[in-house]
């Protein structure tokens, strides 16, 4: 799968859309969306790219996989907290809001258990 395809899939899922629903919004069939996501189409029509940028509120550079504006931040996070932190942040960013809240709650619970057990 291509980086662009990964980003399209991630943004679509984050928006809670099916491939059919995204296809309707772009004026293409589900098969076309599937090809975008799997990287089977190298030249996605400009109007589809523009529509996805507006729909998902991202830049064309980000969608195309050429915007590395967060690369330095990830590098700093990795230096301070390790590769696992970057992997966790990347996975976290692909969750919807309800899933993010569950992860945060779970982490808070684990932290509290750690504090309590260290005092015993």
ChimeraX attribute file (.defattr): number of C-alpha atoms within 10 A of each C-alpha:
attribute: neighborCount
match mode: 1-to-1
recipient: residues
	/A:1	11
	/A:2	16
	/A:3	16
	/A:4	20
	/A:5	23
	/A:6	17
	/A:7	17
	/A:8	24
	/A:9	21
	/A:10	17
	/A:11	22
	/A:12	20
	/A:13	16
	/A:14	15
	/A:15	15
	/A:16	11
	/A:17	13
	/A:18	14
	/A:19	19
	/A:20	16
	/A:21	16
	/A:22	21
	/A:23	18
	/A:24	13
	/A:25	14
	/A:26	19
	/A:27	13
	/A:28	15
	/A:29	15
	/A:30	17
	/A:31	12
	/A:32	18
	/A:33	26
	/A:34	18
	/A:35	15
	/A:36	21
	/A:37	22
	/A:38	17
	/A:39	17
	/A:40	15
	/A:41	15
	/A:42	11
	/A:43	9
	/A:44	14
	/A:45	9
	/A:46	10
	/A:47	11
	/A:48	16
	/A:49	18
	/A:50	15
	/A:51	14
	/A:52	21
	/A:53	17
	/A:54	12
	/A:55	15
	/A:56	14
	/A:57	10
	/A:58	13
	/A:59	15
	/A:60	16
	/A:61	13
	/A:62	15
	/A:63	21
	/A:64	15
	/A:65	15
	/A:66	11
	/A:67	12
	/A:68	10
	/A:69	10
	/A:70	8
	/A:71	10
	/A:72	10
	/A:73	12
	/A:74	17
	/A:75	14
	/A:76	12
	/A:77	16
	/A:78	15
	/A:79	12
	/A:80	10
	/A:81	11
	/A:82	12
	/A:83	14
	/A:84	11
	/A:85	15
	/A:86	18
	/A:87	13
	/A:88	10
	/A:89	13
	/A:90	12
	/A:91	11
	/A:92	15
	/A:93	14
	/A:94	17
	/A:95	17
	/A:96	15
	/A:97	13
	/A:98	8
	/A:99	12
	/A:100	15
	/A:101	12
	/A:102	11
	/A:103	14
	/A:104	12
	/A:105	12
	/A:106	12
	/A:107	12
	/A:108	12
	/A:109	12
	/A:110	12
	/A:111	12
	/A:112	12
	/A:113	11
	/A:114	11
	/A:115	11
	/A:116	10
	/A:117	9
	/A:118	8
	/A:119	6
	/A:120	5
